[in-house]
Amino acid sequence: MNKKYELTSETKQHLGKTLFRIKALIDFGLVVKGELGGWIEKEDNLSQEDNAWVSGDARVSGDARVSGNARVSGNARVYGDAWVSGNARVYGDAWVSGEIKLQTILCSRFNFEFQWQVDLWFKKEKEFEDELKSKGK
């Protein structure tokens, strides 16, 4: 298997771990060869397959994994045992950790550590959207 990205020598510290900036080695999805991405602790954090990508100042560490066509961007943080997969998007200032398996879009200023928190967030968000629709907005 050919690698789609590599770890660069540019590093930063996050949660007591050394993270490496990534760099695309080939064109894939919306990513262009040579493009600098976000920050990961190790190659196990970001799949070398499909179109998964970490960009901006986003950080992925611990046993967290980004795969499929998932994207982590902005100032988002994914760590612990969290998995972001499928067509999921984590962006903004969202923090995802714990044993969460995310396969949808999450943008928030909140931190999520448990799956029930993510489920509750989406339930409340749907209720809010339904209320807006009922008011014709």
C-alpha positions as YAML, in Angstrom:
chain: A
units: angstrom
residues:
- id: 1
  name: MET
  ca: [0.00, 0.00, 0.00]
- id: 2
  name: ASN
  ca: [1.29, 3.43, -0.92]
- id: 3
  name: LYS
  ca: [1.16, 6.00, 1.84]
- id: 4
  name: LYS
  ca: [-0.99, 9.07, 1.33]
- id: 5
  name: TYR
  ca: [0.71, 11.16, 4.03]
- id: 6
  name: GLU
  ca: [3.81, 11.32, 6.18]
- id: 7
  name: LEU
  ca: [4.71, 12.76, 9.55]
- id: 8
  name: THR
  ca: [6.88, 15.86, 9.23]
- id: 9
  name: SER
  ca: [9.58, 16.92, 11.67]
- id: 10
  name: GLU
  ca: [7.39, 19.84, 12.84]
- id: 11
  name: THR
  ca: [6.06, 19.04, 16.30]
- id: 12
  name: LYS
  ca: [3.94, 20.47, 19.10]
- id: 13
  name: GLN
  ca: [2.97, 19.31, 22.57]
- id: 14
  name: HIS
  ca: [-0.64, 18.45, 23.42]
- id: 15
  name: LEU
  ca: [-1.90, 16.73, 26.56]
- id: 16
  name: GLY
  ca: [1.65, 15.70, 27.40]
- id: 17
  name: LYS
  ca: [2.21, 14.05, 24.01]
- id: 18
  name: THR
  ca: [4.33, 15.04, 21.04]
- id: 19
  name: LEU
  ca: [2.24, 15.54, 17.92]
- id: 20
  name: PHE
  ca: [3.57, 15.72, 14.38]
- id: 21
  name: ARG
  ca: [2.24, 17.84, 11.52]
- id: 22
  name: ILE
  ca: [1.23, 15.70, 8.56]
- id: 23
  name: LYS
  ca: [1.93, 16.27, 4.88]
- id: 24
  name: ALA
  ca: [0.10, 14.75, 1.90]
- id: 25
  name: LEU
  ca: [2.26, 12.58, -0.36]
- id: 26
  name: ILE
  ca: [-0.41, 12.19, -3.07]
- id: 27
  name: ASP
  ca: [-3.62, 13.86, -4.23]
- id: 28
  name: PHE
  ca: [-6.75, 12.31, -2.69]
- id: 29
  name: GLY
  ca: [-10.24, 13.61, -2.02]
- id: 30
  name: LEU
  ca: [-9.92, 17.38, -1.60]
- id: 31
  name: VAL
  ca: [-6.29, 17.12, -0.47]
- id: 32
  name: VAL
  ca: [-3.46, 18.08, -2.80]
- id: 33
  name: LYS
  ca: [-0.01, 16.49, -2.81]
- id: 34
  name: GLY
  ca: [2.34, 18.55, -0.60]
- id: 35
  name: GLU
  ca: [-0.49, 20.04, 1.47]
- id: 36
  name: LEU
  ca: [0.26, 20.37, 5.16]
- id: 37
  name: GLY
  ca: [-2.39, 18.96, 7.44]
- id: 38
  name: GLY
  ca: [-3.10, 19.04, 11.15]
- id: 39
  name: TRP
  ca: [-1.40, 17.19, 13.97]
- id: 40
  name: ILE
  ca: [-1.31, 13.51, 14.94]
- id: 41
  name: GLU
  ca: [0.67, 11.58, 17.51]
- id: 42
  name: LYS
  ca: [1.33, 8.50, 15.37]
- id: 43
  name: GLU
  ca: [0.34, 6.92, 12.07]
- id: 44
  name: ASP
  ca: [-2.26, 4.75, 13.84]
- id: 45
  name: ASN
  ca: [-4.28, 7.94, 14.44]
- id: 46
  name: LEU
  ca: [-5.05, 8.53, 10.74]
- id: 47
  name: SER
  ca: [-5.81, 5.86, 8.16]
- id: 48
  name: GLN
  ca: [-3.54, 5.72, 5.11]
- id: 49
  name: GLU
  ca: [-6.59, 4.55, 3.13]
- id: 50
  name: ASP
  ca: [-9.63, 6.35, 1.71]
- id: 51
  name: ASN
  ca: [-9.94, 10.14, 2.10]
- id: 52
  name: ALA
  ca: [-9.70, 10.63, 5.88]
- id: 53
  name: TRP
  ca: [-7.75, 13.79, 6.77]
- id: 54
  name: VAL
  ca: [-6.80, 16.01, 9.69]
- id: 55
  name: SER
  ca: [-6.34, 19.69, 8.83]
- id: 56
  name: GLY
  ca: [-5.87, 23.15, 10.28]
- id: 57
  name: ASP
  ca: [-4.87, 23.12, 13.94]
- id: 58
  name: ALA
  ca: [-6.87, 19.93, 14.60]
- id: 59
  name: ARG
  ca: [-5.17, 17.33, 16.79]
- id: 60
  name: VAL
  ca: [-5.60, 13.56, 17.06]
- id: 61
  name: SER
  ca: [-3.77, 11.56, 19.74]
- id: 62
  name: GLY
  ca: [-3.83, 8.59, 22.08]
- id: 63
  name: ASP
  ca: [-5.65, 5.59, 20.65]
- id: 64
  name: ALA
  ca: [-8.03, 7.82, 18.69]
- id: 65
  name: ARG
  ca: [-8.48, 6.99, 15.01]
- id: 66
  name: VAL
  ca: [-9.75, 8.87, 11.96]
- id: 67
  name: SER
  ca: [-10.71, 6.70, 8.99]
- id: 68
  name: GLY
  ca: [-13.00, 6.31, 5.98]
- id: 69
  name: ASN
  ca: [-13.87, 9.70, 4.53]
- id: 70
  name: ALA
  ca: [-13.89, 11.42, 7.92]
- id: 71
  name: ARG
  ca: [-12.35, 14.84, 8.42]
- id: 72
  name: VAL
  ca: [-11.14, 16.56, 11.59]
- id: 73
  name: SER
  ca: [-10.44, 20.26, 11.15]
- id: 74
  name: GLY
  ca: [-10.34, 23.70, 12.71]
- id: 75
  name: ASN
  ca: [-9.37, 23.56, 16.37]
- id: 76
  name: ALA
  ca: [-11.02, 20.18, 16.95]
- id: 77
  name: ARG
  ca: [-9.41, 17.61, 19.23]
- id: 78
  name: VAL
  ca: [-9.93, 13.85, 19.02]
- id: 79
  name: TYR
  ca: [-8.16, 11.72, 21.62]
- id: 80
  name: GLY
  ca: [-8.48, 8.82, 24.04]
- id: 81
  name: ASP
  ca: [-10.24, 5.87, 22.41]
- id: 82
  name: ALA
  ca: [-12.53, 7.93, 20.16]
- id: 83
  name: TRP
  ca: [-13.03, 6.80, 16.57]
- id: 84
  name: VAL
  ca: [-14.19, 9.17, 13.84]
- id: 85
  name: SER
  ca: [-15.15, 7.28, 10.69]
- id: 86
  name: GLY
  ca: [-17.48, 7.08, 7.69]
- id: 87
  name: ASN
  ca: [-18.33, 10.56, 6.44]
- id: 88
  name: ALA
  ca: [-18.05, 12.13, 9.89]
- id: 89
  name: ARG
  ca: [-16.82, 15.69, 10.32]
- id: 90
  name: VAL
  ca: [-15.44, 17.08, 13.57]
- id: 91
  name: TYR
  ca: [-14.64, 20.76, 13.37]
- id: 92
  name: GLY
  ca: [-14.79, 24.08, 15.14]
- id: 93
  name: ASP
  ca: [-13.74, 23.80, 18.76]
- id: 94
  name: ALA
  ca: [-15.22, 20.33, 19.36]
- id: 95
  name: TRP
  ca: [-13.30, 17.96, 21.62]
- id: 96
  name: VAL
  ca: [-14.08, 14.24, 21.32]
- id: 97
  name: SER
  ca: [-12.57, 11.66, 23.67]
- id: 98
  name: GLY
  ca: [-13.40, 8.48, 25.55]
- id: 99
  name: GLU
  ca: [-14.93, 5.52, 23.73]
- id: 100
  name: ILE
  ca: [-17.02, 7.51, 21.27]
- id: 101
  name: LYS
  ca: [-17.58, 6.07, 17.79]
- id: 102
  name: LEU
  ca: [-18.63, 9.07, 15.70]
- id: 103
  name: GLN
  ca: [-20.00, 8.71, 12.17]
- id: 104
  name: THR
  ca: [-21.72, 12.05, 11.73]
- id: 105
  name: ILE
  ca: [-21.03, 15.78, 11.81]
- id: 106
  name: LEU
  ca: [-20.06, 17.40, 15.09]
- id: 107
  name: CYS
  ca: [-19.26, 21.07, 15.51]
- id: 108
  name: SER
  ca: [-19.37, 22.46, 18.98]
- id: 109
  name: ARG
  ca: [-17.66, 24.42, 21.69]
- id: 110
  name: PHE
  ca: [-18.33, 21.52, 24.07]
- id: 111
  name: ASN
  ca: [-16.21, 18.55, 25.06]
- id: 112
  name: PHE
  ca: [-17.63, 15.06, 24.52]
- id: 113
  name: GLU
  ca: [-16.24, 12.14, 26.49]
- id: 114
  name: PHE
  ca: [-19.07, 9.60, 26.37]
- id: 115
  name: GLN
  ca: [-21.32, 8.36, 23.59]
- id: 116
  name: TRP
  ca: [-24.44, 9.33, 25.55]
- id: 117
  name: GLN
  ca: [-23.27, 12.96, 25.48]
- id: 118
  name: VAL
  ca: [-23.03, 12.93, 21.69]
- id: 119
  name: ASP
  ca: [-26.45, 11.23, 21.44]
- id: 120
  name: LEU
  ca: [-27.99, 13.83, 23.74]
- id: 121
  name: TRP
  ca: [-26.39, 16.67, 21.78]
- id: 122
  name: PHE
  ca: [-27.91, 15.43, 18.51]
- id: 123
  name: LYS
  ca: [-31.31, 14.84, 20.14]
- id: 124
  name: LYS
  ca: [-31.41, 18.42, 21.45]
- id: 125
  name: GLU
  ca: [-30.13, 19.79, 18.14]
- id: 126
  name: LYS
  ca: [-32.95, 17.96, 16.29]
- id: 127
  name: GLU
  ca: [-35.53, 19.29, 18.77]
- id: 128
  name: PHE
  ca: [-34.20, 22.82, 18.17]
- id: 129
  name: GLU
  ca: [-34.39, 22.39, 14.38]
- id: 130
  name: ASP
  ca: [-37.95, 20.99, 14.65]
- id: 131
  name: GLU
  ca: [-38.99, 23.97, 16.78]
- id: 132
  name: LEU
  ca: [-37.56, 26.40, 14.20]
- id: 133
  name: LYS
  ca: [-39.43, 24.61, 11.40]
- id: 134
  name: SER
  ca: [-42.69, 24.76, 13.35]
- id: 135
  name: LYS
  ca: [-42.26, 28.53, 13.65]
- id: 136
  name: GLY
  ca: [-41.57, 28.83, 9.92]
- id: 137
  name: LYS
  ca: [-37.91, 29.78, 10.29]
...
